[in-house]
Amino acid sequence: MEKSKPYVIMSAAISIDGKIATKKGDSKLSSKQDSVRLHKLRSNVDAILVGKNTVLRDNPLLTVRHTRGKNPIRIILDSKGSIPKNSKILQTSNEIPTIIAVSKKISKSNFNKLHRFPVEVIVTGENSVNIKSLLKKLSDKKINTILVEGGGTVNWEFIKQNLFDELIITLSPFLIGGNNAISFVRGQGFDKISNSPNLHLKSIKRLKNHLVLYYVKV
C-alpha cells in the first residue's frame, strides 16, 4: 500500500450481465444476507465514498445498519457541488461526519449552500474532482481505509487511475440487459484487455443464490 493514499476497497452488487442498476435506477440486487455482510464491511472502514449520481439516484444514508458498528465518514464526489439540500446525506450531516469533494468549477451559490451544513468541503481539481489528490488529502486526515460503492463513473475513475487495492463483487442471480442500464464500470473503457488491472481471486463465498467474489490487485 502506498503511504500517499488510503487502502481502497471497491464494492458492488452486480447482475450476471454486469449491471448495477436498471435503466430506471432500480438497484435492489443484494439479498438480506449480503446486506448484512456489506454493512459489517462498512463498520470496519474509516470512510465510504460514492459519486453524486448515486446520491441523486438512490438518496442513500450510507450508514451502518443490519449489524452493530460505527458509521464510517461519508465522502461524496460532487464536482459542481450540486447535491440537493434535501438529500439524506446533507440532512443527516450533523449526526454523521461528511466530506463533500468538489472541483474549482463549483459555483459560489453551491459553495455557500454546502457551507450551510456541518460538512467538510474539500476543493481539488480544475473541472472535476482530482481523485488522486483527494486520496492524499484523506490520508493526511488519517483516513486509512475507504470503501468505494460506485456508481459506474466513479468506479471507472478508480480503475483507470489504478487507485484501488481490493475488489469485492456480489454476483446476483438476475439478468437486466438494456443499453441504458447502469454498468458496474462506465466511462471510456480500455482499448485492450492487457490494459486491465491484474486481479487475483482470493476467495469465494456463497450466500444461497448469490456469490461474493473477493479479488486483490496483483
Secondary structure, 3 states (H helix, E strand, C coil): CCCCCCEEEEEEEEECCCEEECCCCCCCCCCHHHHHHHHHHHHCCCEEEEEHHHHHHHCCCCCCCCCCCCCCEEEEECCCCCCCCCCHHHHCCCCCCEEEEECCCCCHHHHHHHCCCCCEEEECCCCCCCHHHHHHHHHHCCCCEEEECCCHHHHHHHHHCCCCCEEEEEEECCCCCCCCCEECCCCCCCCCHHHCCCEEEEEEEEECCEEEEEEEEC
